[in-house]
Structure formats: structure tokens, C-alpha cells
Amino acid sequence: MCGIAGAVDLTGRRMFPRQRLLAMTGALAHRGPDDEHVHIEAGVALGVRRLSVIDVSGGRQPLANETGDVWVAYEGELFEYPELRKQLLSRGHRLETSCDTEAWVHLYEDHGDAVFDDARGQFAVSLWDRADGKLLLGRDRVGISPLFYARADGWLLWASEAKALFASGLINPQPDRRGIDYFFNFFALPNARTCFDGVSSIPPGHFLRIRDGEVNLCKYWDLDFPDAGDERRFGSAQDAVDEFEETLRGAVRRRLVGEVPLCCYISGGLDSTTVLGLSTQELGHAVPSFTISLKGSGLNDEESQAVEAARLLDSPLTSVSMHSRDIANAYPELIRAAEGPVFDTSAACMIRLAHEVRANGITVSLTGEGSDEALAGYTWFKVHPWVLRSGKPLNDFLRTRVFSRIAGGAPHLPRYEALNGVRTAQQVTWEMMALSRESFYSQSMWDELGDYSAYDEVPVNKDRMARWHPLNQSLYAAHKVMLSGMLLAAKGDRSLRNGSTEGRFPFLDERVVEFCSQLPPSFKLRRLQDKWILRQLAGRALPRPIARRPKTMFIADFSRTFLADDRPAWVDQLLSDDSLRATGYFEPSAIQAARETIRRSRRMSLSGLMHDMGLTGVIATQLWHHTYCGGGLADLPEWTPPQVIDAAGERPAQTSSALVETESADS
């Protein structure tokens, strides 16, 4: 995988300054430390920082087709490239490399704007059609690889991370309070909006088409489920398990390809350990594994389970120990990597884990992300059927009596059935986070938000969603909100790429996602047993003690991580009255009162949980603002563009990357 950046002229055929493009790619050096290459021609500029994984010696990009009319700059992996390569050769295409990057220009030649229909994997890609004067910017189906864009001075700029847009010198990072409010509703970042004013994210399953100055957002894929009662039927449950095993094994096998060492992240739970077990069987030997120990800092330390799993599967295990102070100390780096507030404190552990993987000479990591969203792994999916049976009165009592009493009134909570007229399994959890806004937000924050509703920004297919089983409606919400907005952002792409490593996710393989979406709900959640079909597979592929483990969640303490007696000085600085007034998002007196409530509480009440969740969001937001929107709030470094260009526009001698440039002004 790599980091990409570029610009296309919306007004004509200007040449994009080389120095600006190099500044943008320089901001992505952590995503691609192995190589750097740019292509500039009239009206468009493409840049790549490369992390070499496949065809290490020959896969340099940007690259073009035989005639030089179609160019690509891309990050990611097309895991079905061996099959694609055979198809392309059979259709008469000439391939100069063994790298999957080259497939893009030829797929575009064959399919045009429908190029993404045949692309399977994880990717963010830019395709320039010189003859047609058209640029396509596309992102994979579930949102593994990010791609951001913004307009400035008649250019549309794009990049794998927003910081590369800022490094151009054309865009000044400013906060978007609607993006912040979305975070406080869902403890995740939006699909299309960001927390930066004027900076957008291409949503999963979408692409931008830019031509003649017009910019159009197009959807090429969305998760779908059968109508309730029309889910797929099998001859027997064993037939379903057989097909699931074949499908998941294929996904794991495709992700073992490459020319660099790989490993598995394991938590000790069922998902990641299944990936480790299947990869061991496919390779004929165990790959190394890495885990986190949350001793003294977590609600659930799974290290002992990870140790047992690694021992039973004969995998060499490296454990990274993280205490509360370690998590707090890693948080500034996490926020700098994520480019937005992050609620889940355990994501800071992933920052450290990626560095440890890289330090051990490993580039690629397989993980178990996506299983819970496909197969109903979280607690709220189990509770939801009972909540639905209890009916609206219980929920109304919880919202109007309990929540209102906790917050001293709750006029800003979303409507009862806020997501397309559906009350999903996650909504009570979302409302607990949103409840903190009632006392924490400043009046100016409410005034600027006006009638904005974060729920209106969740991109759901309203017609289809209304026809699904309630469990599938909630799984759809999980994909649309938490998977792309938190798990794949903060815990996936940003944490792994910050350490110059690549993550691969077998449960997010297109065939696995499609198979799971068609299953009857009882094959996912059976009474109170989550991930039923995966447990049947695990019973075949894993030692018995692992296969029978209950679901646990890898989480660390929330605000208490930052409020302990040995907390870093920057926590108090960010939460000072002066800093809170400087950002203007939060009411200082309410924040200090909540801190005192958390300090005095020994048991976590419902009120304490609301304050705990909300304070975590406040700290993360203040830290993000300090890092990107002007600093001055704490004794912490702000993000600044890397100084990679000298007065003559050349790379300094100490830069380790190889820079190659192609330039054409006559097209």
C-alpha cells in the first residue's frame, strides 16, 4: 500500500507546481517510506509515496498504459490480481510489471467509468484519462483505504490523508462544527464530511468523476440484504458452514500474497484467532502474532487468551504492554494520525503495536476486523430483540425520564426512530454519548449547529433498509457508522499506516461480506450466541478451548485514562477554562463539574457513564483542535508540513526516498 496525492485543474490546463506536489507527498512519507514518484502534465498532477509489498522492484507508480493516455496513482491491494492478470492478457493487453497497479489502466480501457465494478480489494485510486480530460477518484466498497479532497484556487486536490492537502499551502485547516457534532452523536467520524471545513471524504463504495470543471459523486456499490423472510436457504446448517469456510479460507489465502514478511494481530478472541488459524493451515506453518497487554489500564485484558491461542497454534507471539499512562502518552500521536477526534482509547494501543510490528521487520498484518459487523458480535445486537419486544414505552421512559434527569433536560436528543424511521440496536449507546452534549456544549456551539442533525448524514438506502429484518438493519448501521468511521479509520488504516505497515482484513473480503449478508439472521445470532456460523467453523479449524470462547471487546478505560493522578500535563492544559473558551465548543463550568464527578465516583452509574464518554470526546476534540487548528492550548507540538523542499525545489540530501519525476506539458 502507498499514499497518493494530486491535483486537477477545474478551470483549464495549468501546470501544478512541482514544489506543491512534493510537499503533499512529503506529508505522506509514513505511508510510503520506500519510494517516491510524481507525474505532472498540463491540467493534472499525480504523486505517490510507496510502501513496496508486491513486485517490489518493478511496481513503481504513477504509471500509464502503452500509449501514455491513461495514468494511475493508487494505494491498496487488488487481491484477485492473478485472475485479473490472466483476463487482461487474454484480451490482448500488454503488461510490463507484475504489480496489481498496472491492472487499473487496462481495466479502465475496457470498462471506463464502470472500472470499479471489477475491482476487488482495498483501494484508493486516481485515474487520469488524458484524451477525455477526465479524472476518476475511487474508494473501495467498505472504506478500508481513505481518500480526501478539497477545492482551492481553481484546483481540486486529493490525498490519502487530509494533512497532505494542508501541506499544499492552498488550504488552511479550520474546524467544521458539524463534523464535531457527528462525532458526539456516534463516537465515529462521518462518511463524507470531515471535522475540517471544506475538506470532504469520498464515502465507501463511491467515486468522483471530474471533467470540464464539473465534479460529480457517484455510488457504485452499497451493502444490501434480502427482504425479511427471503434470506438464503441451505440444504442443512452444515452446508452453510462448509460454504462459509471455503469463502473465508479463500479470503485469507488471497491476503497471504506478497514479497514481504507478514503477521497476524490477535486479541485472543475468536475473530483474529480464526484468521491466525486459517493462515497457519494455508501456509503450512504459523506466522508471527502480535497482541496488546492492557495490564492495569483496561476493562478487559485479553493477553492470557492471546498467549494461549499463540501457543496452541505454535505462533511466535510478541506482546506490547500498555498501561493507562502509556495510552495517554500515545494519544497525541493517535490524533495526529487520525486527523479527527478518537473516542476509543484502545486505538492508541494500535499505534504502538504497528511500530512494534515494523521494528520486527514485518510490513503486513492480518486482522479480524469486520466480523462483528457481519455476524452480530456486539452485545447490543443480543439485547435488541428484547428491546423491540418491549415496545416504545420502555424506550420513551428511558429517554424522557432517565436521560432527561441525568442531563437536566435532553431537548437535543434525536427522534425516537432516528435512522430512516428505524431504531437500531446501537441507538441507546449513541444516545448516551449524545446526552453529554446537553450540558457540555457551549451556547455558541448550539447556535452554530442550528437545526443540523447528524443522523441525516448517515448514507442509508432508505427504500431497501425498510424491507430488511431488524438485525440486518442494525448490521447495516454498523457498516455505515462504526466500521468505516471508527474501526477502519482510527484502529485500521491510520494506526497501521502511521507505523509504515499495511493491514489486511479477510472478513471484509467482498465475497465474505456478500455471503454473510445473505445468511438467515439465526445463522448470525442464535438466541444469545453471537457469530453462530463462525463458531461452527472455529470448531473445525481451531483447538477446542479457542473455538468456545465468548465474545469480548478490546477496550481500555475512557476518560479515566486521562484523569489519573499521574496524567500528562497537557490534559489539564487542554481542559483549562482558557483553552475551552479558546475553542468555543464546550462550557468550561460543565467540564470542570464533570471532572469532579468522575474523580469522586467509585462505581460507574448511568450518569457517570455519560460523563465518562463525553469527557473522552472533549479531550479528544480539544487535542485535535490544538494539533491542527492553530495550537496554543497545551505544551504539545502542533502538526506542521514537513520541510522537504529547499529554495531550489530539490529534496534535501538526508531524504532517504528515491524521487523520480515524469513531466509532460504537451498533452
Helices and strands as residue ranges (DSSP letters): E 2-9, H 18-26, E 35-41, E 44-50, E 63-64, E 70-78, H 81-90, H 101-111, G 112-118, E 121-129, E 134-139, E 148-152, E 155-159, H 162-167, H 177-186, E 200-201, E 206-211, E 214-219, H 237-254, E 262-265, H 270-283, E 289-293, H 303-312, E 317-321, H 324-338, H 347-359, E 364-366, H 371-375, H 379-390, H 392-397, I 398-403, H 404-407, H 427-435, H 437-440, H 443-449, G 454-457, H 462-465, H 470-478, I 479-493, H 494-498, E 502-504, G 506-508, H 510-518, G 521-523, H 532-541, H 544-547, H 560-563, H 569-574, H 577-583, H 588-600, H 606-628, E 659-664
